[in-house]
Amino acid sequence: MKSNIEISALSSKQETALASDPDILSDFIAPTNTSVDGKFFTFTGMRGVITKFPQNFTLTKATMNEFPALNGQSVSYAVLQYPADGLNPPHTHPRAAELLFLVYGSLEVGFVDTKNVLYTQSLQVGDMFIFPKGLVHHQYNPTQKSAIAISSFGSANAGTVSVPLSVFATGIDDGILAKAFKTDVSTIQKIKSGFSKP
């Protein structure tokens, strides 16, 4: 007869959830019914990105959605472009840490840990900053010049959860939000009016 501890251990093994990319059992995952050559392992979607300076915060991604060869490789990439006074609003990546490398301009960055401690830093060209997996973080360009950063992620699909959008553009009841933010419903409705539902 199995003890309660053994039964608990067995049932917990059956309910395991993975929060990162699973290991693959082959060198790479090729699409079915497709011949694979060097083009499959090449992504050209970043060509010319660094030479452009957009008017709004712009994110150009290379995840497994844009670059299928990344499937199973536990890595992805993004180029982030910030105009003067540009902001990448508070957000999280539930499946990966983010390693940001500043290649042009300057940025104010920060994240909040699970004890609600805010860690911030001013970055200059050549600096790197790590945003731990799943923690709320942001980047802001406080200058009147553009800034460009490159981020790498430890997942082929790190996922992004925008804090403002997930709170104010998903239909959470105004009364619940008013209580949570210790304000009134009309203030919540005013904030929500600036967001469109996804």
KOLFIBA-610090 format. One line per field, with one value per residue (C-alpha): residue number from 0; residue in one letter; chain; x, y, z. Coordinates in nm, 4 decimals. Layout:
n <- NUM:...
res <- a:...
chain <- A:...
east <- X:...
north <- Y:...
up <- Z:...
% end
This chain:
n <- 0:1:2:3:4:5:6:7:8:9:10:11:12:13:14:15:16:17:18:19:20:21:22:23:24:25:26:27:28:29:30:31:32:33:34:35:36:37:38:39:40:41:42:43:44:45:46:47:48:49:50:51:52:53:54:55:56:57:58:59:60:61:62:63:64:65:66:67:68:69:70:71:72:73:74:75:76:77:78:79:80:81:82:83:84:85:86:87:88:89:90:91:92:93:94:95:96:97:98:99:100:101:102:103:104:105:106:107:108:109:110:111:112:113:114:115:116:117:118:119:120:121:122:123:124:125:126:127:128:129:130:131:132:133:134:135:136:137:138:139:140:141:142:143:144:145:146:147:148:149:150:151:152:153:154:155:156:157:158:159:160:161:162:163:164:165:166:167:168:169:170:171:172:173:174:175:176:177:178:179:180:181:182:183:184:185:186:187:188:189:190:191:192:193:194:195:196:197
res <- m:k:s:n:i:e:i:s:a:l:s:s:k:q:e:t:a:l:a:s:d:p:d:i:l:s:d:f:i:a:p:t:n:t:s:v:d:g:k:f:f:t:f:t:g:m:r:g:v:i:t:k:f:p:q:n:f:t:l:t:k:a:t:m:n:e:f:p:a:l:n:g:q:s:v:s:y:a:v:l:q:y:p:a:d:g:l:n:p:p:h:t:h:p:r:a:a:e:l:l:f:l:v:y:g:s:l:e:v:g:f:v:d:t:k:n:v:l:y:t:q:s:l:q:v:g:d:m:f:i:f:p:k:g:l:v:h:h:q:y:n:p:t:q:k:s:a:i:a:i:s:s:f:g:s:a:n:a:g:t:v:s:v:p:l:s:v:f:a:t:g:i:d:d:g:i:l:a:k:a:f:k:t:d:v:s:t:i:q:k:i:k:s:g:f:s:k:p
chain <- A:A:A:A:A:A:A:A:A:A:A:A:A:A:A:A:A:A:A:A:A:A:A:A:A:A:A:A:A:A:A:A:A:A:A:A:A:A:A:A:A:A:A:A:A:A:A:A:A:A:A:A:A:A:A:A:A:A:A:A:A:A:A:A:A:A:A:A:A:A:A:A:A:A:A:A:A:A:A:A:A:A:A:A:A:A:A:A:A:A:A:A:A:A:A:A:A:A:A:A:A:A:A:A:A:A:A:A:A:A:A:A:A:A:A:A:A:A:A:A:A:A:A:A:A:A:A:A:A:A:A:A:A:A:A:A:A:A:A:A:A:A:A:A:A:A:A:A:A:A:A:A:A:A:A:A:A:A:A:A:A:A:A:A:A:A:A:A:A:A:A:A:A:A:A:A:A:A:A:A:A:A:A:A:A:A:A:A:A:A:A:A:A:A:A:A:A:A
east <- 0.0000:0.1348:0.1745:0.0066:0.3465:0.4016:0.0491:0.0958:0.4279:0.2703:-0.0238:0.2011:0.4112:0.0980:0.0087:0.3446:0.3288:0.6198:0.6889:0.9724:1.0438:1.0556:1.3740:1.3452:1.4612:1.6149:1.8593:1.5759:1.2031:1.1348:0.7867:0.6139:0.6223:0.8878:1.2448:1.4900:1.7926:1.9941:1.7031:1.5011:1.7662:1.7882:1.5674:1.5801:1.3061:1.5548:1.7141:1.7133:1.5518:1.8476:1.8590:1.4980:1.3901:1.0128:0.7887:0.6410:0.7908:0.8444:0.9190:1.0457:1.0397:1.2012:1.0115:0.9079:0.5983:0.8073:1.1061:0.9883:1.3451:1.3454:1.0831:1.2427:1.5611:1.4689:1.5821:1.4271:1.5209:1.3752:1.4879:1.3275:1.3210:1.2318:1.1663:1.2345:1.0245:0.9378:0.8080:0.7790:0.5034:0.5083:0.4794:0.5965:0.7315:0.5846:0.8112:1.1563:1.4004:1.4940:1.8528:1.8536:2.1614:2.1561:2.3138:2.2115:2.0968:2.0145:1.7344:1.5864:1.4889:1.3447:1.1599:0.9615:1.0313:0.7802:0.8399:0.7371:1.0942:1.1703:1.5145:1.6061:1.9090:2.0157:2.1718:2.4245:2.5408:2.7061:2.5234:2.3199:2.0332:1.8540:1.4795:1.4074:1.1499:0.7885:0.8561:0.6891:0.9373:0.9599:1.1972:1.1816:1.3816:1.3915:1.5937:1.5115:1.7197:1.6136:1.7313:1.7709:1.8096:1.8352:1.6740:1.7262:1.4923:1.5425:1.2354:1.1287:0.8031:0.8550:0.5044:0.4216:0.1552:0.1014:-0.0003:-0.2060:-0.3828:-0.4493:-0.5958:-0.7870:-0.8705:-0.9956:-1.3362:-1.2567:-1.5522:-1.5149:-1.6221:-1.3550:-1.0872:-1.2086:-1.1729:-0.8337:-0.6927:-0.8706:-1.0513:-1.3982:-1.5679:-1.5645:-1.1826:-1.1542:-1.3871:-1.1767:-0.8606:-1.0335:-1.1439:-0.7778:-0.7533:-0.9241:-1.0217:-0.7889
north <- 0.0000:0.3451:0.6106:0.9529:1.1078:0.8667:0.9265:1.3032:1.2819:1.0733:1.3087:1.6153:1.4614:1.4255:1.7920:1.9403:2.2662:2.4000:2.7732:2.7567:2.5975:2.2164:2.0444:1.9028:1.5561:1.6596:1.9224:2.1450:2.1324:2.1466:2.2171:1.9085:1.8477:2.1161:2.0831:2.2571:2.4489:2.7478:2.9850:2.8155:2.9216:3.2814:3.5710:3.8891:4.0803:4.3066:4.4451:4.8238:4.8457:5.0204:5.2909:5.4002:5.6367:5.5994:5.8609:5.6105:5.3326:5.0454:4.6795:4.4486:4.0853:3.7629:3.4978:3.1531:3.3202:3.5401:3.3027:2.9368:2.8008:2.9295:2.6712:2.4538:2.6630:2.8601:3.1932:3.4975:3.8541:4.2035:4.5472:4.8267:5.1826:5.4758:5.8257:6.1278:6.0840:5.7302:5.4676:5.0897:5.0741:4.8391:4.4788:4.1254:3.8275:3.5200:3.2654:3.4313:3.6807:3.9730:4.0842:4.4378:4.5875:4.9619:5.0409:5.4058:5.6897:5.6488:5.4854:5.4821:5.1226:4.9428:4.6429:4.5608:4.2383:4.0223:4.2264:4.5453:4.6786:4.8963:4.8575:5.1323:5.2277:5.4914:5.3181:5.4545:5.3041:4.9674:4.8973:4.5822:4.5279:4.2069:4.1986:3.8794:3.6390:3.7304:4.0596:4.3887:4.6182:4.9245:5.1304:5.5077:5.7453:6.0751:6.2623:6.4533:6.2047:5.8608:5.5426:5.1863:4.8684:4.4997:4.2438:3.8710:3.6278:3.2773:3.1467:3.1115:3.2778:3.4809:3.6288:3.9849:4.0981:4.4759:4.5974:4.8988:4.7006:4.3940:4.6102:4.8770:4.7233:4.3730:4.4390:4.4097:4.5602:4.9341:4.8830:4.6191:4.8456:5.1443:4.9393:4.7994:5.1440:5.3146:5.5621:5.6094:5.4559:5.7812:5.8000:5.4394:5.5110:5.8137:5.6005:5.3222:5.5697:5.6026:5.2307:5.0233:4.6619:4.4051
up <- 0.0000:-0.0944:0.1732:0.1504:0.0719:-0.2204:-0.3538:-0.3228:-0.5083:-0.7860:-0.8319:-0.8306:-1.1104:-1.3223:-1.2763:-1.3752:-1.5668:-1.7688:-1.7622:-2.0130:-2.3480:-2.3378:-2.4489:-2.7992:-2.9002:-3.2324:-3.3589:-3.4791:-3.5557:-3.9280:-4.0642:-4.2001:-4.5754:-4.6283:-4.7476:-4.5186:-4.6411:-4.5183:-4.5873:-4.3121:-4.0588:-4.1872:-4.0756:-4.2842:-4.1035:-3.9221:-4.2396:-4.2322:-3.8876:-3.7200:-3.9890:-3.9246:-3.6467:-3.6000:-3.4371:-3.1877:-2.9767:-3.2201:-3.1502:-3.4250:-3.3088:-3.4166:-3.2205:-3.3425:-3.4927:-3.7243:-3.7534:-3.7343:-3.7049:-3.3446:-3.2442:-2.9757:-2.9526:-2.6335:-2.7775:-2.9482:-3.0236:-3.0579:-3.1701:-2.9663:-3.1022:-2.8780:-3.0124:-2.7908:-2.4731:-2.5906:-2.3485:-2.3497:-2.0840:-1.7834:-1.9004:-1.8224:-2.0146:-1.8421:-2.0137:-2.0210:-1.8787:-2.1056:-2.1595:-2.3040:-2.4770:-2.5527:-2.8904:-2.9388:-2.7102:-2.3437:-2.1440:-1.7950:-1.7136:-1.4153:-1.2787:-0.9648:-0.7739:-0.5852:-0.2680:-0.4555:-0.4584:-0.7623:-0.9235:-1.1729:-1.3750:-1.6298:-1.9300:-2.1786:-2.5091:-2.4499:-2.1208:-2.0631:-1.8180:-1.7208:-1.6516:-1.4525:-1.5894:-1.5188:-1.3352:-1.4335:-1.6073:-1.8325:-2.0457:-2.1026:-2.3217:-2.1262:-2.3894:-2.7069:-2.9132:-3.0348:-2.8618:-2.9916:-2.7874:-2.8720:-2.6426:-2.6254:-2.4518:-2.3126:-2.4946:-2.8562:-2.7468:-2.4273:-2.4403:-2.3406:-2.0957:-2.1085:-1.7633:-1.8833:-2.1554:-1.9403:-1.6644:-1.8588:-2.1972:-2.1171:-1.9645:-1.5933:-1.4083:-1.3345:-0.9737:-0.9165:-1.0657:-0.8606:-0.5411:-0.6464:-0.7307:-0.4371:-0.6600:-0.8087:-1.1112:-1.3127:-1.2833:-1.4010:-1.6943:-1.7887:-1.7877:-1.9846:-2.2518:-2.3554:-2.4343:-2.6981:-2.6325:-2.7956
% end
